[in-house]
Amino acid sequence: MCPQVDIASGPLGELEVAEESAPGLRGNTLSLFDTTAIAVASVAPAYTIAATVFLLIGAVGLGAPAIILISFVPVLCIALAYYFMNRRDPNCGASYSWLAATVHPYVGWFNGWVQTAASVLFCIAAPALAGANTLALLQSLGWISAKAAGSTGLTALVGLGWLLLVTAMVVYGIRLTANFQWIMVGLEYLVVLSFSIAGLVRVILTHPAGSRAVSGSWFSPGSVGGISGLAVGCALGVFFFWGWDTAANLNEESEEAESYPGIAGILSMFILLVIFLINAAAVQSLLPVHAINHEGGNTLFYFAQRLAPAPLNYLMLLAILSSTVATTQTTLLPASRVTFSMARDGVFPSLFGRINPRFKTPAAGTLVLGGVAAAGMLVTTLSPTVSNTFGQLIDNIGVLVAFYYGITGLACAWAYRRILTRSATNLILAGILPALGGLFLFWVAYQVVAQAGIGPSMPIIITFVLGVPLVVLARVLCRSDFFHRPVVTYQAD
């Protein structure tokens, strides 16, 4: 058992631990279905499709379904790594804890920093999009004017309201969060799948102008435009599937903590694959490529408009809005658990390790993270210059994801290295596939930076560089034995 953080004293800047037991997270709360729903909601299919599908089609044309299939494979390999690592160490810090235990404490801390930074940066951007989608929906219903819908200040205010709401729910408890995610997932899946199937049926039955029949070549790796298309496409593909690992950060609050979170991550990958493939095929089957490029981030709503009149097509706006709000909540959720685990180990400010005795959540740390995201969201929404900077960061956030996914895959193969040859299952599922998935994601991260250049990639570079002095500072202030713990190698049970 990890030493517990002193929850009664210590300023924000102190890193300290205490031997006496402290309140923990509310265990045995989430079923396998709850955890799977949260994992799926964390990826936010409707939001992801709306924000990314036009970029993917712009990069690889009609090879978008092939890129989704190709990207699915290495990320599934990482999901296998999470399953095997979680079986040995169901810690809510997930990859932070696993890397610290099996590779090196410094590597684990750095990985925790990267994951937290990626989550907070996403929470800065997503509420602004939720605010914009809310105003767009209200304008479509005729409740506000076009001028109000385009107001930057009103967008920031509504986005802030959504962020405060989801932060409050994360503070209140995991049960409320799970129930909310069930509603959000059900809404967006019903709407997106219904419109996608309707689009395919429309093309088959009526052949609308500009449409084309679904072709098997769309799913072939040969349709992605060579190595350059593969790299650009897979960078977007990784972003498509990012978020399922939230299930692992909820392991201490789940039933069957050693198995359910890992299974939920794998199940969510297949569920997501189905909806992404069906929608990508439907969108590029019904809409001409030039229309997709012209509509950009409005492609998914335009797709719905081609299939149904108002107000029925407003359901797609509602699905995108609910998906954006849901993913904001489920991105804040793992960040609060990772920082809680780090604080519990005495290598992060003790405030983040305090558990509210009533709600059984790291309430104080969650409020701090929500506050940072709120401040960042207001600054980036109201300042065009800063907004453009963070817009570039969101475009390249797949690099941060590819890093902490990739290094976890390699760590899994390393941790199990002494027992890989004892069975084909160990060798393939815990060794070869996680390692290959990790290497491929590192290649994707390199290609993104290389093709974007130093300037657009500077925010990502700063994130990595800043982690170095921070881990040194954590080592200096650390009052636990965290940085002196010997690494472990997993043996047979």
N, C-alpha and C positions, 0 to 999 in steps of 0.2 A: 504494500500500500504506500502510495506517495505521501510524504509529509504534508500536512495541511497548512494552509496559509492562516496566519493570525487574523481573525475576522473582527477583532475588537479594537485593534490599535494599529498605528503605523500610517504615516502620511502617504500620499500618492507616489512620491518619489522613492520610497523605501522598498527593497526587495527582502522579505523576511518570511520565515516559516516558524511554526510552533509545533510542539509535539502533541499537545492536547487535541482531541478530535474536534472537528468543526462540522457544522451542518453540511450535508451533501445535496446533490441534485436529486430530484424526485425519481427514484428508480422504478422499474417494472411498470411504466406508464403507457408506453407506446407498443401497439401490436405490430406484427409484420406489415399489415395493410396500412397502418398509420405511417410507419417509417417509409414505405414505398411511395405513398401519396406525397409525403414531404420531399422525397428525393426527386420525384417527377416535377413537382411544383417548383423546386429550386432551379431546374433547367428552364422553366417558363416557356413551354412550346410556342404559345401564341406570340409572346413578346419576341422570342428568338427568331421566329419565322418573319415577323413583321420587320424586325430590325436588320435581318441578315440575308434573307433569301434573294433579294434583288442584287445584293453585292456578290453573292455566290453565282448567280446566273450571269451577272456582268463579267465575272472572272473566268468562268469555264463554260459559258453558254448552256447548251442543253445537257451538258455533263453533270449538272448539279446533283441528280440522284446518285450518280456514281461516286461523287466526292463524299456524299453523306454516308454511303456504304463503306468507302475506304476509311474515312475518319472514325467510323464506328468501331472498326477492328482494334486499333491501338488503344482507344479509350476503354473498350471492353477488357483488354488485357490489364489495364490499370485497375479496373473494377475487380478483377480477379486478385490482383495484388492486395487491394484493400480488404477483400474477403479473408485472405490467408493471414494478413498482418493483424486484423481485428480479432481473429480467433485466438491469437496468443496474447493480445494486449488490448482489451476493450476499454481504451482510455478516450475521453471526449476530446483530447488534443489530437487524436488520430495521427496523421502523418508527422506532425511535430513530435509527438511522443515516441512513435515507432522509430523514426530516424535517430532521435537522441539515444534510444536504447540499443539500436543495432548497428549504427554507423559511427556517430560521434555526437556528443552533446552540442557542440558548436553548430554542426550541420543541422541538427534538429531545431535548435533555436532559430537559425537563419530561415529554415523552411517555414516555421511558424510565423515569422515576420512577413515573409512573402505572401503567404495565404491570407493573413490578416489585412495586409495592405491591399491586396486584390479585392477582398470583400468590401472594405471600407470605400475604396475608390468606386466600386460598382454602386454602392449605396448612395454615393454622391450623385451619380448620373441618373439612376433609375427613377428616383422620386420626381425629377424634373420631367421625365418622359410621362410619368403617371399624371402629373399636373396638366401637361399638354393634351394627353388623351382624354382626360376628364373634360377639359374645356371644349375639345373637338366634339365629344359626345353631346354636351349641353348645347353647342351651336347647332348640331344636326337635328336636335329635338326642337329647336327654335326658342330655347330658353334664354340664350344670351346672343349678343351680336358678334359678327365676325371680328370687329375691333377688339372686343373683350377677349375673344378666343385667342387672338394673337398677342395679347398683352404679356410682356415678359414678367412684369411684377406680379400679375395675377397667377401666371404659371408657377412662379416661385412660391407664392403663398399657398396655392392648392397642393403643390408637391410637398411643401413642408407639413401640411395637414396630414397627408397620407403617411409621411415618414413618422410623425408623432404617433399616429394610430398604430402602425405595425410595431413600433418600438414599445408602446404600452402593452401590446399583446405578448410580445416576447418576454417582457418583464413579468407579466401576470402569471404565465405558466405555460408549460409545454402542451397541456391538454387543450387549452383554448387555441393555441397555435395550430395543433393538429386538426381540430374541428374546422377552423377557418380554411386550412389548406384543402381539406376534403371538398368544401364548397367551391373554392377557386379552381381546383383541378377538374372537378366535374363540369363546371361551366365552360371552361376553355376547351376541354376535350370534346364535349358535345357539340359545341359550335364549330370548331375547326374541322373536326372529322365530318360533320354533316355537310358543311359547305364544300369540303374537298371531294367527297363522294358524289355530291350533286354536280360538281364541275366535271368530273370524269363521265358521269352519265349524260350530261348535256352534250359533251363533245361526241360521244358515241351515237347518240340519237339524232342530233340536229346539225352537227358540224358547223358551228357558228363561224362567221367570217374571221379570219386570222388564226383560227384554232388548228391543231394538228393532232393526229392520233398518237397515243403513247407508243414509243418505240423501245425495243429491247436494247438498242445501242445507247440509250440514255444511261443505262446502268452498267455500262462497260468501262473499265479503266482507260481504254483507248480513247474515250471521248473527252478527256479532261484537258487536253492541250499540252501534253508532254510534262517534263519535270517542272518547268516554271508554273504551269497551271496547277499541277499537283501540289506544289508548295503553298501557293496562294490559297487554293481551295481548301487544303487541309487546315490551314491556319483558321479559316472561317469555320470549318467543320468541327474543330476542337471547341470553338466558342459555342457551336450548336449544342454540344453535349455537356458543357460545363455545368456543374452544380449538383449532380447526383450524389457526390461524396458527402453532402450534408448528412446523409443517413449515418455515416460513420461517426460524425461529431455528436450524434444523439445516442450513442451506444450505452452510456451510463443511465439513460432515461428509458431504455427499451427493455422489453421482455427478451429473454434469451440473448443477453448482451453480446455473447461471443459469436452468435451466428446470424440473428435476424438483420442487423444493420448491413452486413456484407451481402446477404441474399437480396435485401431490398435494393442495394446499389446495382446488382446485376440484373434484377427484374426490371428496374426502371430503364436500363439501357435498351432492352428489347422493346418495351412499351414506347419509348421515345423514337426508336428506329422506325416503327410502324407509322406513327403519325407524321414524322418528317418526310418519309419516302412518299406516302400517299399525297401529302400536300404539295411537295415539290413537283411531283408528276402532274398533279391537277393544275397547278398554277401555270406551268410552262406548256401544258396541253391546251388550256383555254385561252391564255393571253399571248399575243405576239411578243417576241423578245424586245422590240423597240418600245412597246407599251410598258413593259416591266421596267426597263431602264428609265423611262420618262417618269413613272410614278414613284420610283425609289422606295422610301420608307412607307409610302401609302399603298404599296402593291397589294397587301393582304385585304385592305378595305376595298380597294378598287376591284379586286377579284370577287368579293362578296357583292358589290354593286352590280357586276355583270350577271350575277346569278339570281338576285332577288331585289325587289323594289324596297324603298323606304316604307315603313320603319323597320322591316324585317332585317335588312342588311346592317342596321345599327347594332345587331347582336354581335357582329364581328368587332366593332369598336369596343363593346362591353367586354368581350373575351380578351382583347389586347390589354385593356385597362386592368381587368382582374388579374391577368397574368403578370403584368408589370408590378402591381402591388404585392402579389404573392411572392415574386422573386426578390423583391426588396426585403420582405420579412425573412425569407429563408436564406438570404445572404447575410443578414445581420445575425441570424441565429448561430451559424458555425463560428463566426468571428467572436461572438461572446463566449462560446465554449472553448475555442482554442486559447484565448487570452486567460480564461478561467484556469485551464489546465496549466498554463505557463506560470500564472501567479501561484497556483497551488504548489508548484515545484520550487517556488521562491526565486524565479528568474524574470518576473514581470511585476509591476507595481501591485502591492497587496490589495488595493481597492478592487481590482478585477477578480480577486479570489473570494470576495465576500458573498456569501449566499444569504438571500433574504429568508429568514426563518418561516415566513408565512407562505411565500410563493415557491420556495425551493428553486430559485433561479439566481444566476449571478446578476442581480438587478442593477447594482451600482455600476459595474463594468459595462453592462448593456446600455445604460443611460449615457455613459461617457462616449461610447462608440456612436450611439445615435446622435449625440450632440456634435461630435466631430463631422459626421456625415451631413447633418443639417447645416452647419456653418459652411462646409465645402459646397453643398448644393446651392445655397443662397449666393455665394461668391461666384460660382461658375455660371449660374443662371443669369445673374444681373450684370456680369462683366463679360463682354464679347471676347476679349483677348484671352482671359483665363479659361473661358468656356471652350474656345478653340483648342487650347492646350490639352484640356481634359478630354475633349472629343477625340483627339489623336490617341490619348492613352487608352480610351475605351476601345478604339479600333485595334489596338495592339495588346489588349489585356490577355489575349490568348497566349502571349509569351509567358506571363506570370503563371497562368494555369498550366501550360505545357511544362514549365519548370517543376512545379511542385507535384504534378502528376507523374512526370517522367522520373524524377529522383525517387519517388515512392516505389515505382515499378522496379528500378534497379536495386533499391534497398531490400525489397522482398526476395529477389533472387539471392542477394548477398546473405540475408539473415537465415535463409533455409539451405545454404550451400552444402552443409554437411549431411543433409538427408535427402538431397534431390535425387540421388541415384538409387534410392531404396524402392522407388516405385515409379511407374510411368506417369501417374497422376502428379506426384511431387515434381518430377522433372519438367513436365510440360506446363502444368497449370500454375505452379508456384515458382518456377524457374525461367524457362525459355520464353513463354509468352509475356510475363511482366517485364523481363529484360528487353525484349524486342520492342514492346510497346513504349518503354521508357526511352530507348535510343531513338525511335522514330519521332517522338514528341520533342526531344532535344533538337533533332534535325529541323523540325517545323519551326521551333523557336528561333533557331539560327537563321533560317531562310526569311522569316518575317523581318528580323532586324536588318539583315543584309539587303533585302529588297527595298525596305522603307528608308534606310539611311540613318545616320547618326541623329540628325535633327528631329525628325518625327519620333524616333525611338528614345529621345532623351529622358522623358518621364520614367520610362521603364528602367533605363540605365541608372537613373537617380535612385529608384527604389532598391535596386540591387546594391549599389554602392553604399547607400545609407545604412543598409543592414550590417555592414562590417563594423563601423564604430559602435552601433547599437548593441551588437552581441558582445563586444569588448566591454562596454559600459555595464551590461548585464552581468558579465563575469566579475567585474570589480565590485559591484553592489550586492552580488549574490551572497546570501547568508545560509545557504543550504549546501549539500554535497553534490548538487546536480552536475556541475562541470567536472567532478572527480569520479563519477560513477563509471565502472567498467562496462564496456559494451558487451552485449550478449549475442550468442549464436543459438538459433533454435535447434533443439535436439528432438528426437522422436518422443512422442508421449509415452 
